Amino acid sequence: MMLFFKQLGWELFRMFARKRTYIGFGVFLAVELLIYVLLTLDRSERGMEKWIERVAGGFEHYFSALTLGFLIVSFTMLILGAVFVALVTGDIVAKETEDGNLRLLLARPVSRFRLLAIKFLACQIYALGLFWFVGLTAFGVGLLERGWGGGMFVWTPEMPRISIFEWNEGLARYFLAITAFVIAYLPITGIAFALSCLKIKPAAATIVTIAYILADWILSKIPLPIFEDYQHWFITPKMQSWALLMYQDIPWPRVLESWAWLIGFGATGFVIGWVIFERRDVKS
């Protein structure tokens, strides 16, 4: 077991030694600052004040650091999170092929399954680190603007109604939702990882993953009767399960059902990638 964690540590070291690993952190920070500027413009803030006063009352109380942080996260995470998780995961095996490192890695007394398990786990740790970075920096931006304390006003298009929390509960819900993004994005890591195990360029694995997710999202939003019978096959609606954690009363049966589906999809992607990789001839 100690050897496994030592190998995982080296995999993380190699991952974070690549400059492209940090692109997501920089882009997220820049976009967060841009959204912060837009949300705190006089016109935007007046619009938020009218809305919050109408549905909750107490704008100064509920337009807090938590509310501002949540708005920034919800606006940035869907597209940008998918892009950068796919970028790193699509790179994890395909880059070894491109650099000619696979034969060197497999010359060691380690099975292909173990090698892939370490890489897949490293991708989950990267995703957790990225999402917590986004959550903490968005919260930090909120603190700079609104200070500590207050309530939390929550709304997303996926929620049927407004949720309102006091500070302590809002803080717990906020970071619970941030952590849940790791589960929500398992389909993306699963698809990108399976593609990365093919004899394919890293950029191709990333682009195909993003194209698939975007197509899924677009098709799931088309309000036509022909798509109604197929809604349960779309991935992106289930990826919105993190929003369920922000309901006033969390619908745990729905949350656990979505998580089971997402974990199953991610695990299937790993198994497909493993089967593909086991059949590959890395000598040629």
C-alpha positions in Angstrom: 0.0 0.0 0.0 2.8 2.4 0.8 4.4 1.7 -2.6 1.0 2.6 -4.2 0.9 6.0 -2.5 4.5 6.6 -3.3 3.8 5.9 -7.0 0.7 8.2 -6.7 2.9 10.9 -5.3 5.3 10.7 -8.2 2.4 10.8 -10.7 1.0 13.9 -9.0 4.5 15.4 -9.1 4.8 14.7 -12.8 1.3 16.0 -13.5 1.9 19.3 -11.7 5.4 19.7 -13.3 3.6 20.3 -16.6 2.8 23.9 -17.3 -0.6 23.1 -19.0 -1.8 21.7 -15.6 -1.9 25.3 -14.3 -3.8 26.8 -17.3 -7.2 26.0 -15.7 -6.2 27.7 -12.4 -5.1 30.9 -14.2 -8.1 31.0 -16.5 -10.6 30.4 -13.7 -9.1 33.2 -11.6 -9.2 35.7 -14.5 -12.8 34.8 -15.3 -13.8 35.0 -11.6 -12.4 38.5 -11.4 -14.2 39.5 -14.6 -17.5 38.2 -13.3 -16.9 39.9 -10.0 -16.4 43.3 -11.8 -19.6 42.7 -13.8 -21.7 41.7 -10.7 -20.5 44.7 -8.7 -21.3 47.3 -11.3 -23.9 49.8 -10.2 -26.5 48.5 -12.7 -26.0 44.8 -11.8 -26.0 45.5 -8.1 -29.2 47.5 -8.3 -30.8 44.6 -10.3 -29.7 42.1 -7.6 -31.0 44.4 -4.9 -34.4 44.6 -6.4 -34.6 40.8 -6.9 -33.3 39.8 -3.5 -35.5 42.4 -1.8 -38.6 41.1 -3.6 -38.1 37.4 -2.9 -36.2 37.4 0.4 -35.9 40.9 1.8 -32.7 42.2 3.4 -30.4 42.8 0.5 -27.4 43.8 2.7 -27.8 40.6 4.7 -28.3 38.2 1.9 -26.0 39.6 -0.7 -23.0 38.3 1.2 -19.6 36.8 0.4 -21.3 33.4 0.1 -23.9 34.6 -2.3 -21.4 36.4 -4.5 -19.0 33.3 -4.4 -21.8 31.0 -5.3 -22.9 33.2 -8.3 -19.3 33.2 -9.6 -18.9 29.5 -9.2 -22.2 28.6 -10.9 -21.4 30.9 -13.8 -18.0 29.5 -14.5 -17.9 25.9 -13.5 -20.0 24.1 -16.2 -18.1 25.0 -19.3 -14.6 25.9 -17.9 -14.6 23.0 -15.5 -15.4 20.5 -18.3 -12.6 22.0 -20.5 -9.8 21.8 -18.0 -10.7 18.5 -16.4 -10.9 17.0 -19.9 -7.6 18.7 -20.8 -5.7 17.1 -17.9 -7.4 13.7 -18.1 -7.1 13.4 -21.8 -3.4 14.1 -21.4 -2.7 11.6 -18.7 -2.0 8.5 -20.8 -1.9 9.9 -24.3 0.9 12.3 -23.4 3.0 9.3 -22.3 2.5 7.8 -25.7 3.4 11.1 -27.5 6.5 11.5 -25.4 7.6 7.8 -25.8 7.5 7.1 -22.1 5.1 4.1 -22.0 7.7 1.4 -22.6 9.9 2.9 -19.8 6.9 3.0 -17.4 5.9 -0.6 -18.1 9.5 -1.8 -17.8 9.0 -1.6 -14.0 7.3 -4.4 -12.1 3.9 -2.8 -12.2 0.7 -4.1 -13.9 -1.0 -2.0 -16.5 -4.1 -2.0 -14.3 -2.2 -0.5 -11.4 -0.5 2.1 -13.6 -3.9 3.2 -15.0 -5.5 3.2 -11.5 -2.8 5.5 -10.2 -3.3 7.9 -13.2 -7.1 7.9 -12.9 -6.9 8.6 -9.1 -4.4 11.4 -9.9 -7.0 12.9 -12.2 -9.6 12.9 -9.4 -7.2 14.6 -7.1 -6.4 17.2 -9.7 -10.2 17.8 -10.2 -10.7 18.2 -6.4 -7.8 20.6 -6.2 -9.1 22.7 -9.1 -12.7 22.8 -7.8 -11.5 23.8 -4.3 -9.3 26.5 -5.8 -12.2 27.9 -7.7 -14.5 27.7 -4.6 -11.9 29.3 -2.3 -10.9 32.1 -4.7 -14.6 32.9 -5.5 -15.3 33.0 -1.7 -12.2 35.1 -1.2 -13.4 37.6 -3.8 -16.8 37.7 -2.1 -15.1 38.4 1.3 -13.1 41.3 -0.2 -16.3 42.8 -1.5 -18.9 42.0 1.2 -16.9 40.9 4.3 -17.5 38.1 6.7 -21.1 37.1 7.8 -24.6 37.5 6.6 -26.9 35.1 4.9 -26.8 33.2 1.6 -29.2 33.6 -1.3 -29.1 30.7 -3.8 -30.7 30.3 -7.2 -29.7 28.4 -10.3 -31.8 27.5 -13.4 -31.7 23.9 -12.2 -33.5 24.8 -8.9 -37.3 25.0 -8.8 -37.2 27.7 -6.1 -35.0 30.0 -4.1 -33.0 28.8 -1.1 -32.0 31.0 1.8 -29.5 30.0 4.5 -27.8 31.7 7.4 -24.1 32.0 7.4 -22.9 28.8 9.1 -25.3 26.5 7.2 -24.6 28.4 3.9 -20.8 27.9 4.5 -21.3 24.2 4.9 -23.6 23.9 1.9 -21.2 26.0 -0.3 -18.2 23.7 0.3 -20.3 20.6 0.2 -21.4 21.6 -3.3 -17.8 22.4 -4.3 -16.6 19.0 -3.2 -19.6 17.3 -5.0 -18.3 18.7 -8.3 -15.7 15.9 -8.3 -18.6 13.3 -8.5 -20.5 15.4 -11.0 -17.6 15.5 -13.4 -16.8 11.8 -13.3 -18.4 11.3 -16.7 -16.0 13.8 -18.2 -13.0 12.1 -16.6 -14.3 8.7 -17.6 -14.7 9.7 -21.3 -11.4 11.6 -21.5 -9.5 8.8 -19.7 -10.9 6.1 -22.1 -10.0 8.2 -25.1 -6.5 8.9 -23.7 -5.9 5.1 -23.5 -6.2 4.9 -27.3 -3.3 5.6 -29.6 -4.4 9.2 -29.9 -3.0 12.7 -29.5 -3.8 14.3 -26.2 -5.5 17.3 -27.9 -7.8 14.9 -29.8 -8.9 13.2 -26.6 -9.7 16.5 -25.0 -11.5 17.9 -28.1 -13.6 14.8 -28.6 -14.6 14.8 -24.9 -15.7 18.5 -24.9 -17.5 18.0 -28.2 -19.5 15.1 -26.8 -20.4 17.0 -23.6 -21.4 20.1 -25.5 -23.6 18.0 -27.9 -25.2 16.2 -24.9 -25.9 19.6 -23.2 -27.4 21.1 -26.4 -29.6 18.1 -27.2 -30.8 17.9 -23.6 -32.0 21.5 -23.7 -34.0 21.1 -26.9 -37.7 21.4 -26.0 -39.1 18.9 -28.5 -41.3 15.9 -27.7 -39.0 13.6 -29.7 -36.3 14.0 -27.0 -38.6 13.5 -24.0 -38.3 9.7 -24.1 -34.5 10.0 -24.1 -33.9 12.5 -21.4 -32.7 9.9 -19.0 -29.8 9.0 -21.4 -28.3 12.5 -21.3 -25.3 13.1 -19.1 -25.3 16.8 -18.4 -28.6 17.0 -16.6 -27.3 14.4 -14.1 -24.1 16.4 -13.7 -26.3 19.2 -12.2 -26.7 17.0 -9.2 -24.5 19.4 -7.2 -27.3 21.9 -7.3 -29.6 19.5 -5.4 -27.3 20.1 -2.4 -28.3 23.7 -2.4 -32.1 23.0 -2.0 -33.6 24.2 1.2 -34.2 20.5 2.1 -31.7 18.3 0.3 -33.6 15.5 -1.6 -31.1 12.8 -0.7 -32.8 10.0 -2.7 -32.4 12.0 -5.9 -28.8 13.0 -4.9 -27.7 9.4 -4.3 -29.4 8.1 -7.4 -27.6 10.7 -9.5 -24.3 10.0 -7.8 -24.7 6.2 -8.4 -25.2 6.9 -12.1 -22.3 9.3 -12.3 -19.9 7.0 -10.4 -21.0 4.1 -12.6 -20.4 6.2 -15.8 -16.9 7.2 -14.6 -16.0 3.7 -13.6 -17.2 2.4 -17.0 -14.9 4.9 -18.7 -12.0 3.6 -16.6 -12.8 0.0 -17.4 -13.1 0.7 -21.1 -9.8 2.5 -21.0 -8.2 -0.3 -19.1 -9.4 -3.0 -21.6 -8.2 -0.9 -24.5 -4.8 -0.3 -22.9 -4.4 -4.0 -22.0 -4.8 -4.9 -25.7 -2.3 -2.2 -26.9 1.1 -3.1 -28.2 3.3 -0.4 -26.8 6.4 -1.6 -28.5 5.3 -0.3 -31.9 
